């Protein structure tokens, strides 16, 4: 996000640099160094680590020293009708019965986790794959399609550049928003739906559906707003998903670790696969700007 803003400050017009690129690259190197030292400090000093996790680590270590297996057990409380009490039943369902996605992760990768975590994992993986594997590849094509004069017009170039800039700038806002304004699962799913709607509108523009409407000022503004929504919601949904997994109640630490690992693998694989397909589409000419019919 910051690198995009610095690039925009260097060349806001797209034709002339206000300062040499060596200064810009030096700023990039400084930001990268600051990020590296910040990450090392977080890992070394355990900044932000939940106190409950620290106590669990100490408890697990003591169990390993005593040679005990790390198995969370509770006494089976029977209801008057002979079944398990409600609280115990919910505990067992959450711990021992993963859904289809969790079972797939367990069978293929040995990363089993409770089914209650599949919803945030699926939505966050989808958001990351679409943002970095599709929108980041073809967003400029959509910007060119909004120009009423054709693919080489200055207005389309401005829309493409602005959409790219706000998309990257909103990544930071979404990540900060997930920390300042955490949401329940229902709102999380709703945000995933709004994200998908914005991606659908961007796709319609790229494929020229309703071309006349996209070439208006309103259409161009909507295209830029959709790119902002995709950027901000992707970072929000991804950060919130890791928070949901990390703060899941009545879930063993190992299974939470499995869930975050699977989320990272699924997101990275989705980005690579979708980016590969979009790249082939651009290279083969399937995804390209179509000139306006006069």
Beta strands, then each sheet from edge to edge (+ up, - down):
end
